[in-house]
């Protein structure tokens, strides 16, 4: 079972942004992805999901290979624009004011890429975002904290148009050298106070109730409904379902069937079926999800015929694969390849 406060699975978007940061700094994609189990092919698929542990591995690679880069987490966080968050970002854009956007965003924090746990607190007439990084591996904590601080700053700047969105920032880390301080000021709009008891952002009270230009009550209601649905799916993938999916995706050339999977998990088929039902998911659903994800990767392999792909995904007939693919993507696999320029 999951023992971290964030979902085990997340969209690959964040890894894509981290890899782009690495390549912009002169690293190769292979160096960025080393030890993560991710391939360059997977990186090109916007529908791909990754394990949170895989993203943490990529972060560790960047820190190891770019030790001289000042406040690398801040540099990363400046890349996390609202558009990268999907429906969560659109929900914030549709909020009536910054306070509503913040409260909505925190309700669905697990739809973001944050590793810090963030809470809104009030003290002496002031309001703060408290950031807790204790669950993050110690060597990665500063990066995770600074990335999320910079991402919050960028989100507030996008929502309000205000280049200095925070009243103040307090960080528990020690004060960096003067060269790095410029990166802090650029990313956060202010110079933090260091060696403090908290990691927290003091919010600008004047901005909290300022109407947002994209505010639309109907749209935000629709977006929040989708956020609730997505969050429920994430939570369904956080237990046994996540382990099943991981096993299914680990061997793209030979998808496991129910008896094989149950044996790997050291339980009977009946027990596996019952435990998945308790998480409101079935083996068939997980198998379909895995087949769809693997089909994307295999279709990107130049020269691999559709018949071979169908066989690797466990379809006895090509027609069955084509029918399933049309159900997933709305078009047959050959047309999908053409649209993506993969032929």
C-alpha positions in Angstrom: 0.0 0.0 0.0 1.0 3.6 -0.5 2.9 5.2 2.4 3.4 8.6 0.9 1.0 11.6 1.1 0.8 12.0 -2.7 -0.7 9.6 -5.3 1.6 6.9 -6.7 0.7 7.7 -10.3 0.7 11.0 -12.0 0.7 12.4 -15.5 4.1 12.5 -17.3 3.9 16.3 -17.9 6.1 17.1 -14.9 8.8 14.6 -16.0 8.7 16.2 -19.5 9.3 19.7 -17.9 12.1 18.4 -15.8 13.7 16.6 -18.8 13.5 19.8 -20.8 15.2 21.7 -18.0 18.0 19.1 -18.0 18.4 19.2 -21.8 18.4 23.1 -21.7 21.3 22.7 -19.3 23.3 20.5 -21.6 22.2 17.0 -20.4 21.0 14.2 -22.7 17.5 12.7 -22.2 19.1 9.4 -21.3 21.0 11.2 -18.5 17.8 12.8 -17.2 15.9 9.5 -17.2 18.7 7.3 -15.9 17.5 4.7 -13.4 13.8 5.8 -13.7 12.7 3.0 -15.9 11.3 5.6 -18.3 12.2 5.7 -22.0 12.5 8.5 -24.5 9.5 6.9 -26.3 7.4 7.2 -23.1 8.4 10.8 -22.7 6.9 11.6 -26.1 3.5 10.3 -25.1 1.4 13.0 -23.4 -1.1 10.4 -22.2 1.5 8.4 -20.3 1.3 8.1 -16.6 4.4 7.6 -14.4 5.0 6.6 -10.8 5.8 9.4 -8.4 9.0 7.5 -7.5 10.1 7.7 -11.1 9.8 11.5 -11.1 11.8 11.7 -7.9 14.5 9.7 -9.6 14.6 12.2 -12.4 14.9 15.0 -9.9 17.8 13.2 -8.2 19.5 12.9 -11.6 19.3 16.6 -12.2 20.7 17.5 -8.8 23.5 15.0 -9.2 24.4 16.1 -12.7 23.9 19.9 -12.2 25.4 20.6 -8.8 26.6 24.1 -9.7 23.2 25.3 -10.8 21.9 27.8 -8.2 18.5 27.1 -6.7 17.7 24.5 -9.4 14.2 23.9 -7.9 13.3 27.5 -8.5 14.4 27.3 -12.1 12.2 24.2 -12.5 9.2 25.7 -10.9 9.1 28.6 -13.3 8.2 26.1 -16.1 5.0 24.9 -14.4 2.4 27.1 -16.1 -1.3 26.7 -15.5 -1.8 25.2 -18.9 0.3 22.2 -17.8 -2.2 21.2 -15.1 -5.1 20.3 -17.4 -8.6 20.7 -15.9 -7.2 21.7 -12.5 -5.5 24.8 -14.0 -8.6 25.7 -16.0 -10.7 25.5 -12.8 -8.4 28.0 -11.1 -8.6 30.3 -14.2 -12.4 30.2 -14.0 -12.5 31.1 -10.3 -14.0 34.4 -9.3 -11.0 35.6 -7.2 -7.6 34.4 -5.9 -9.0 33.2 -2.6 -11.5 30.9 -4.3 -8.8 29.7 -6.7 -6.4 28.9 -3.8 -9.1 27.0 -1.8 -10.2 25.1 -4.9 -6.6 24.3 -5.8 -5.8 23.0 -2.3 -8.9 20.7 -2.3 -7.6 19.0 -5.4 -3.8 19.3 -4.7 -3.4 15.6 -5.6 -4.1 16.5 -9.2 -1.0 18.6 -9.4 2.7 17.6 -9.4 3.5 18.9 -5.9 5.5 16.8 -3.5 5.2 19.3 -0.7 1.9 19.1 1.3 0.4 22.6 1.3 -2.2 24.0 3.8 -3.8 27.4 4.1 -3.5 28.8 7.7 -4.5 32.0 9.4 -2.7 33.8 12.2 -3.1 37.3 13.6 -5.2 38.5 10.6 -2.6 37.2 8.1 -3.0 34.2 5.8 -0.2 31.8 4.9 0.4 28.8 2.7 2.4 26.3 4.9 4.6 23.9 2.9 5.7 20.6 4.5 8.4 18.5 2.8 9.0 15.9 5.5 7.7 13.0 3.3 10.2 13.9 0.5 13.6 12.1 0.6 16.0 14.4 2.5 18.4 15.0 -0.5 15.5 16.2 -2.6 13.6 18.3 -0.1 15.1 21.7 -1.0 14.4 21.1 -4.7 10.8 20.0 -4.0 10.2 23.0 -1.7 11.6 25.6 -4.1 10.0 24.1 -7.2 6.6 24.2 -5.5 7.2 27.8 -4.2 8.1 29.0 -7.7 5.2 27.2 -9.2 2.8 28.8 -6.8 4.3 32.2 -7.6 3.9 31.6 -11.3 0.3 30.5 -10.9 -0.6 33.6 -8.9 1.2 35.8 -11.4 -0.8 34.2 -14.2 -4.1 34.6 -12.4 -3.7 38.2 -11.2 -1.1 39.7 -13.5 0.8 40.9 -10.4 4.5 40.3 -10.7 5.0 40.3 -6.9 2.3 38.0 -5.6 3.5 37.3 -2.1 3.7 39.6 1.0 6.6 37.6 2.3 8.3 34.1 2.1 9.9 32.3 5.1 12.1 29.3 4.5 13.8 26.9 6.9 16.8 26.5 4.7 20.0 28.4 5.3 20.6 31.6 3.4 22.4 30.9 0.0 25.2 33.0 -1.5 24.5 36.3 -3.2 24.5 34.8 -6.7 21.6 32.5 -5.8 19.6 35.2 -4.2 18.9 36.8 -7.5 17.3 33.6 -8.6 15.1 33.7 -5.5 14.0 37.3 -6.2 13.2 36.5 -9.8 11.2 33.4 -9.1 9.3 34.6 -6.0 9.1 38.3 -6.5 10.8 38.9 -3.2 13.8 38.0 -1.1 12.8 35.2 1.4 13.7 35.2 5.1 15.9 32.2 5.7 16.7 30.0 8.7 13.1 30.3 9.9 10.9 27.9 11.9 8.5 27.4 9.0 8.4 27.0 5.2 5.6 29.4 4.5 4.3 32.0 2.1 2.4 35.0 3.4 -0.4 35.9 1.0 -1.0 39.4 -0.2 -4.4 40.3 1.4 -5.1 42.9 -1.3 -4.9 40.3 -4.0 -7.1 37.7 -2.4 -10.4 39.2 -3.2 -9.5 40.9 -6.5 -11.8 39.6 -9.2 -10.1 37.4 -11.8 -10.6 38.3 -15.5 -11.6 34.7 -16.4 -14.0 34.2 -13.5 -17.1 32.2 -14.5 -19.2 30.5 -11.8 -20.8 28.0 -14.3 -17.4 27.0 -15.7 -15.7 26.6 -12.3 -18.6 24.4 -11.2 -18.2 22.1 -14.2 -14.4 22.1 -13.8 -14.7 21.2 -10.1 -17.0 18.3 -11.0 -14.3 16.9 -13.3 -11.6 17.5 -10.7 -13.7 15.4 -8.2 -14.0 12.6 -10.8 -10.3 12.7 -11.6 -9.3 12.7 -7.9 -11.5 9.7 -7.3 -9.7 7.8 -10.1 -6.3 8.7 -8.6 -7.4 7.4 -5.2 -8.6 4.2 -6.8 -5.1 3.7 -8.3 -3.4 4.2 -5.0 -3.6 0.7 -3.5 -3.6 -2.7 -5.1 -4.8 -1.3 -8.4 -1.5 0.6 -8.7 0.5 -2.6 -8.1 -1.5 -4.4 -10.7 -1.1 -1.7 -13.3 2.7 -1.6 -12.5 3.0 -5.3 -13.2 1.0 -5.1 -16.4 3.1 -2.2 -17.7 6.4 -3.8 -16.7 6.4 -6.4 -19.5 4.9 -4.9 -22.7 5.7 -7.9 -24.8 3.8 -10.4 -22.6 0.8 -9.0 -20.7 0.1 -11.1 -17.7 -3.3 -12.7 -17.3 -5.3 -13.0 -14.1 -3.7 -16.3 -12.8 -0.2 -15.1 -13.5 -0.8 -11.8 -11.8 -2.4 -13.3 -8.8 0.6 -15.6 -8.4 3.0 -12.7 -8.6 1.1 -10.9 -5.9 1.0 -14.1 -3.8 -2.7 -14.4 -3.6 -5.5 -16.4 -5.1 -7.5 -15.1 -8.1 -10.6 -14.9 -6.0 -8.7 -12.7 -3.4 -7.3 -10.5 -6.1 -10.7 -10.0 -7.7 -12.3 -9.3 -4.3 -9.6 -6.7 -3.3 -9.9 -4.9 -6.6 -13.6 -4.8 -6.3 -13.2 -3.1 -2.9 -11.2 -0.4 -4.7 -14.0 -0.1 -7.3 -12.0 -1.3 -10.2 -11.7 -4.6 -12.1 -8.8 -6.5 -13.6 -10.4 -6.0 -17.0 -10.4 -2.2 -16.6 -6.8 -2.2 -15.6 -5.9 -4.5 -18.5 -7.6 -2.2 -20.9 -5.8 0.9 -19.5 -2.5 -0.9 -19.7 -3.2 -2.1 -23.3 -4.0 1.5 -24.3 -0.9 2.9 -22.8 1.3 0.2 -24.3 -0.4 0.6 -27.7 0.7 4.2 -27.8 4.3 3.2 -27.2 4.3 0.3 -29.7 2.8 2.4 -32.4 5.7 4.8 -32.1 8.1 2.0 -33.0 9.1 2.5 -36.6 8.4 -0.5 -38.8 6.5 -2.5 -36.2 3.5 -4.0 -38.0 0.0 -3.8 -36.5 -0.2 -7.6 -36.4 2.8 -7.7 -34.1 1.4 -5.0 -31.9 -1.9 -6.8 -31.6 -0.1 -10.0 -30.7 2.1 -8.3 -28.0 -1.0 -6.8 -26.5 -2.7 -10.2 -26.2 -5.2 -9.9 -29.1 -5.6 -13.1 -31.1 -6.9 -11.3 -34.1 -5.8 -7.9 -35.6 -9.5 -7.0 -36.0 -10.0 -7.2 -32.3 -7.1 -4.8 -31.7 -8.4 -2.4 -34.3 -11.8 -2.4 -32.7 -10.4 -1.8 -29.2 -8.1 1.0 -30.4 -11.0 2.8 -32.1 -12.9 2.6 -28.8 -9.9 4.2 -27.0 -8.9 6.9 -29.5 -11.8 7.3 -31.8 -9.7 6.4 -34.9 -8.1 3.2 -36.2 -4.4 2.6 -35.3 -3.2 3.2 -38.8 -4.9 6.6 -39.0 -3.6 7.4 -35.5 -0.1 6.7 -36.7 -0.5 9.0 -39.7 -1.9 11.8 -37.5 1.2 11.6 -35.3 3.6 11.3 -38.2 4.7 7.9 -37.2 4.4 6.1 -40.5 
